[in-house]
Amino acid sequence: MSAPRVLCLGEILFDCLADQLGRELEAVESWTPYPGGAPANVACGLVKLGTATGFIGCVGQDQPGEDLVALLQDVGVDVTGVQRHPTAPTRQVYVTRTETGDRIFSGFGDYDTSEFADAHLQATQLPESLFETAEYLVLGTLELAYPETREAIYRALELAERYYVKILLDVNWRPIFWPDPEAALQPIQALIKQVDFLKLSDEEAQWLFDTTDPGVINHRIGSTEGVLVTAGERGSAYCLGGNEGRIPVFPVKVVDTTGAGDSFTAGFLHQCQKGLRLLENPDGARAVVTYASAAGALTTTKPGAIAAQPTAAEVAAFLSQHPSL
């Protein structure tokens, strides 16, 4: 296995999706567990597209943790950076769905959010060797909610700077992960100032910057190489290398939106592996985001996140059928 070119740090978990659509949490009769967690989704998505990737995170010494690590290995993700907590359980998130399949994060069952293994990632155990050969580090903001994982993020930032690893931050704002959601704003804003690429939803953009315009956001930060704003069925917008544009959504039959944004991120970084000069001209920047959008769209056509992710051949075939977008 070749050394990972991308590292994804953060949570890996089971999304327990409601089998019955359009019901409140208490009215759901049964659930189906799907492997998930944004950084893990991105890692698997990248490997399926052909980019060597490693995952850094923490699971419990339990069956769900073993199953998730086995899945990463089956996909081909490097698991050198996976830690195992001796007592904390692997996280499970209960997700209800609207009639149209959109997700609503609805809680953690009988546990407090800070009691899961991924809240205890140890900074001192991050394998420095992974950063020596990596080109990109993918981070989210959920880990900022917990003291130990926050320190792990700061350690990863130090290693990324030491070895010239570019950082992509997917804000992935989930208030239920925060014991005090109001405390999230300051550390998230501080982290944004340290990244090279910022990906956020239109709601997150409005919350953090009072605008959904990626060019305005890029200007305000002043230090990023690119900003990507996704808006679900309304498509996406970007500012990359000074090139701005919008990509409409691809026409697909949506089954489940879980993990679509993570596949978008994977598609974007997979294209960036071809060289950042792609982003320096308008056509190149648009092609990269179009590819990312296609990867995201294909993921919505099947249930789950990782299981639904496309291969590079599938994305290529899909794009050949939609040449005019």
KOLDREN-201790 format. One record per residue (C-alpha): x, y, z; residue in one letter. Coordinates in steps of 0.001 Angstrom, whole numbers, plus 524288, in hexadecimal, padded with zeros to 5 digits. Layout:
# KOLDREN-201790
XYZa...
//
This chain:
# KOLDREN-201790
800008000080000m8057A80D417FC36s8073B817D58067Ea7FAF28200C80899p7FAA782CBF800F4r7EEE583175808BDv7EC6B8302581760l7DEB78314881D0Cc7DE0E8340D82BA3l7D1CD83318833E1g7C60082ADA836C2e7C22C81D80831C7i7B50D8186E83669l7A8848118283313f79D63819BE82DF4d791178129783239c78777816E0827BDl778F58162882A3Ea7726D80C02821A2d765AB813A5821ECq7661D820CF81B13l75F7C82CF382035g75E9E828A882E73r7634D82EF083AFCe76DC2827CE842E0l7642D8218F84C64e75B7781C8184169a7662A81565839E4v76417806B183A99e77129801D78356Fs77EA28069983192w7891780247827FCt797468051C82BA9p79FF480AC48210Ey7AE8880D7D822CDp7B12081C14822B6g7B7CA827D982887g7BBC48327F81F04a7CAA38308981F68p7C915821C381DFFa7BF9C823C5812BFn7C94882CBA80BDCv7D452822F280DE2a7CC7B817D3807EAc7C79C820807FCEBg7D574824477F942l7DA4F816437F918v7CEDC8120B7F093k7D29181CD27E707l7E0B9818507E70Dg7E7CE8213E7F0B8t7EF9381AAC7FB9Ba7EA0881F9480884t7EBC881D478170Cg7E20B81F068221Ff7E5928244882F9Ei7DB828228A83A64g7D78E81ADE8466Cc7CDF180F9E84816v7CA148076C853BDg7CEF47F9C485683q7C19D7F47E852DEd7BB137EDAB84782q7B68D7FA28840C0p7C4847FF4C8415Bg7CA047F2B083BE8e7BFE07F2D683101d7C330800CD82D32l7D1DC7FE7682CDDv7CF987F214824DFa7C7767F9FD81B4Dl7D24A80415819B4l7DBF57F9248171Bq7D2DA7F27F80D68d7D16E7FF34805D6v7E02B801168060Eg7E19880C7180F92v7EE4180CED8176Ad7EAA380AD2825D3v7F80280D8C82BCFt7F22E8197583287g7E68781283838C1v7E6C881262847A8q7DE9B809728505Ar7D92980E3485D45h7D8A0803A3867E4p7CB848079486DEBt7C43E811BB865CEa7BAAB80C4B85BB0p7BB1880EC684D1Dt7B1A8819C1849BEr7A428817278442Cq79B7A8224883F5Ev78CD3820E483D61y788278275A830EAv779FB8297382D6Ct7764282CB481F67r76C2C83548818FCt762B18303980EBDe76C748348680461t777EC82D7E80AC8g77EC483924810EFd785A58362F81DC4r782BA83B9382B47i78CD98384F835BDf784FA8341F8417Ds78DF382FDE84C8Fg79723825A185226f78E2D81C1F8591Cg791B081A1F86765d79EF5820D28670By7A39582EBF868D6d7AA958342085CE7t7B7B4834AE863FDs7B7688265C86824e7BB138207D85B08f7C89881BF4856E7a7CA378261184C1Ed7C9BB830B885691a7D68E82B5785BFAh7DFEE82B868507Cl7ED9782D1185639q7F6768377D8506Ea802BA8306A8550Ft7FF2E8245584D33q7FDBA82ABC83FD4l8075B823C9836BEp810AC82E4F831F0e8152182566826E0s807E7826D282032l809C58357A81EEBf8174983409818D6e8119F82EF880C0Et803E8834EC80C10a7FFC48405080388e7F28E8436D809A8y7EC5B842B48171Bl7DD85842B381846v7D795847CD824E4l7C9F384A4782A0Eg7C58785246835B0t7BEC1847DE83DF6l7CB808445B844ADe7CCF585243849B1l7C1BE84F5B8530Ca7CA088467685BA7y7D6B684A3F862B4p7DEC083E5185EEDe7DB0B83E1B8508Ft7DCC984CD884FE5r7EAEB84ADF8540De7EC308404E849AEa7E7A984A0083F5Fi7F193853FC843FBy7FC46849A784379r7F80A845E6835B1a7F8C885435831B0l806BD854D9836DAe80A9A848B782F3Cl803DA84DA3822FBa80B9685A42823A4e81848853108260Fr816A384A4B81A30y80FE68540C81116y802E484CDC81116v7F786854E880BFEk7EB438551281469i7DD1C854188102Bl7D2EE8572781A88l7C4FA85274818ECd7BD7B859FD82353v7B31C84F4B8247Bn7ABE7856AC82F3Bw7A43484D758381Dr79F468544884472p79BBB8476584B29i7AA2E843FA84C38f7ACB684FF485490w7A9858501086325p7A87985EDC86166d7A6118626585311p7A82E870D98560Ce7B65086DA485968a7B8DC868AA84BA6a7BA2C8756984455l7C75987A1A84970q7CF3886D8184768p7C8F686B4583A09i7CC6A879038359Bq7DA488776083ABDa7DBCB86A8A83362l7D6D08707A826AFi7E23A87A0B826D4k7EBD386EB082647q7E6998673481A97v7E9598678C80BFFd7DBF28635080727f7CED58658080DBBl7C2A085DC180A86k7B5C28615C810B6l7A73A8606A80E59s79F6586C7680B04d7998B86C3B818C5e7A71986B9381ED0e7ABCF876958160Ba7A08187F1881A4Fq7A2F387BD982893w7B18D87E8382848l7B2998896C81E26f7A4ED88F0C81BF6d7A63888BC080D90t7A62F87FE1804B7t7AF2A886207FA9Ed7BBFD87E627FA74p7C36C889D37F48Dg7BF75892BD7FFA1v7C2B588832809A0i7CFF6885CB80360n7D2F189462803CAh7CEF18959481211r7D78088A5681672i7E2B588F7980E58g7EB3D8836880F59s7E40D878558086Ft7E6BC873017FAE0e7D88886F957F8C6g7CAC886F6B7FE44v7C00E865C87FA8Bl7B1D5868057FE5Dv7A82385CED7FC52t7997D85F0D7FC48a79353851B67FA33g78965851DE7EF3Be78D8D85FBE7EBDBr79B1485B387E7C9g7A8018610F7EC1Ds7B04886D467EAC8a7BEE086F057EB72y7CA3C8786A7EBCDc7D6BA8713B7E81Fl7E356877E37E453g7DBAA8845D7E20Dg7D22887D6F7D8F2n7C3EF87DF27DD0Ae7B81E876A37D824g7ABF286EB27DAEEr7A8CE860AB7D775i79A7685C877D6C0p7966F84FAF7DCC6v796AC843907D43Bf7894083DB67D14Dp788DA830D47D8BAv77E9A828FC7E00Dk781F782B7F7EE44v780D981FD27F76Ev788E9824A980302d7910E830FE8048Ct799E182B0B80F18t7A82582D5380BDCg7A5DB835127FF5Ca7ADB7840AE80445g7B8BE837A480863d7B93A831AD7FAD0s7B9A783F897F568f7C5A2842137FDE2t7CBD78354B7F99Aa7C96E838917EB59g7CF498460A7ED06f7DBB7841217F387l7DD0E835D57E9EFh7DD6E83FCE7DEFCq7E6DA848797E690c7F06F83D107E674q7F25B840127D808k7F87B84CEF7DBF9g7F398859C67E14Dl7F6998608C7D46Fr7E96685B2B7D04Bl7E32C865417D929l7EAAE870A67D350e7E233871E57C729n7D360873197C637p7D1418669C7BE6Bd7D9C885E817C76Bg7D34D8637B7D3C8a7C5D2860ED7CE16r7C9A2853387C9D4a7CE9984FD57D766v7C201854397DE0Dv7B9AD84DA87D396t7C0BA840E77D679y7BE83842C17E50Da7B01F845877E290s7AEC3839267DA7Ba7B4C9830F37E561a7AB52836F97EF0Fg79F8D835137E635a7A272826BD7E3C7l7A34D824537F275t79539828D57F430t7901481E387EB1At7925D813437F506k79038811E4803CAp79B2E8144A80D77g7A7A581BF980BB8a7B35C8132580960i7ABD38086380279a7A64E812457F8DAa7B321818BB7F50Aq7B6E1818077E6ADp7C3598135E7E053t7CB1581BE27D6F2a7C5B2813F87CB89a7B7C68166B7D020e7BA298250D7D154v7C0548255F7C3D4a7B4D681E0E7BDE4a7AB3E827047C4C0f7B2268334C7C006l7B25382E1C7B227s7A37782D777B2E0q7A27F83B767B7D6h7AC2B843007AF41p7A4E784FDB7AF4Bs7A4C7852E27BDD8l
//
